[in-house]
Amino acid sequence: MDFSSKKDAAYSWPTEQEARDEANTLEHHDIGIITAEGQRHVCKGYQVEERALGEFIIWCEAPFRLTVVEK
């Protein structure tokens, strides 16, 4: 499982139904991330969105850790 904050980098499914089926599967797993505060957050509430014609992506709201790039 990989998460990205960039829609262009997200894996896509060719149909909305395939994406919804996968989102439903994800919903029933306790996929967790570590927040910036070091707490475990279980991702829930997966949504499907059409990114482009024939490209459906899955997303969810979560307190993802931000990556800081040093210059």
C-alpha positions as CSV (number, residue, x, y, z in Angstrom):
1,M,0.0,0.0,0.0
2,D,1.3,3.4,-0.9
3,F,-0.1,6.8,-0.3
4,S,0.5,10.0,-2.3
5,S,-0.7,13.5,-1.9
6,K,-0.4,14.0,-5.7
7,K,-3.3,12.9,-7.8
8,D,-1.1,12.5,-10.8
9,A,1.0,9.9,-9.0
10,A,-1.9,7.8,-7.7
11,Y,-2.8,4.4,-9.1
12,S,-6.0,4.4,-11.1
13,W,-8.7,1.9,-12.1
14,P,-10.3,1.9,-15.5
15,T,-13.9,1.9,-14.1
16,E,-15.6,3.5,-11.2
17,Q,-17.0,0.1,-10.1
18,E,-13.5,-1.4,-9.9
19,A,-12.3,1.5,-7.8
20,R,-15.3,1.3,-5.6
21,D,-14.8,-2.4,-5.1
22,E,-11.2,-1.7,-4.1
23,A,-12.2,1.1,-1.8
24,N,-14.6,-1.2,-0.1
25,T,-11.9,-3.7,0.4
26,L,-9.6,-1.1,1.9
27,E,-12.3,0.1,4.2
28,H,-12.4,-3.4,5.9
29,H,-8.6,-3.4,6.6
30,D,-7.0,-1.5,9.4
31,I,-4.5,0.3,7.3
32,G,-2.6,2.6,9.6
33,I,-0.2,5.5,9.2
34,I,2.0,7.3,11.8
35,T,1.0,10.9,12.2
36,A,3.5,13.8,12.7
37,E,2.8,13.5,16.4
38,G,3.9,9.8,16.4
39,Q,0.3,8.4,16.8
40,R,-1.1,5.6,14.8
41,H,-4.1,6.7,12.6
42,V,-6.4,4.0,11.0
43,C,-7.5,5.2,7.5
44,K,-11.2,5.0,6.9
45,G,-13.8,6.8,4.7
46,Y,-12.2,6.0,1.3
47,Q,-13.7,7.9,-1.6
48,V,-13.5,7.4,-5.4
49,E,-12.9,10.3,-7.8
50,E,-12.6,10.5,-11.5
51,R,-9.1,12.0,-12.2
52,A,-9.5,11.9,-16.0
53,L,-11.6,10.0,-18.5
54,G,-11.3,6.3,-17.7
55,E,-9.1,7.0,-14.6
56,F,-10.6,6.5,-11.2
57,I,-8.6,7.0,-8.0
58,I,-9.2,6.3,-4.4
59,W,-8.5,8.8,-1.6
60,C,-9.2,9.4,2.0
61,E,-8.7,12.2,4.5
62,A,-5.9,11.4,7.0
63,P,-3.3,13.3,9.0
64,F,-0.5,12.4,6.8
65,R,3.0,13.4,7.8
66,L,4.4,16.2,5.6
67,T,7.8,15.7,4.0
68,V,10.1,18.6,4.5
69,V,12.7,19.2,1.8
70,E,15.9,20.9,2.9
71,K,17.6,23.3,0.6
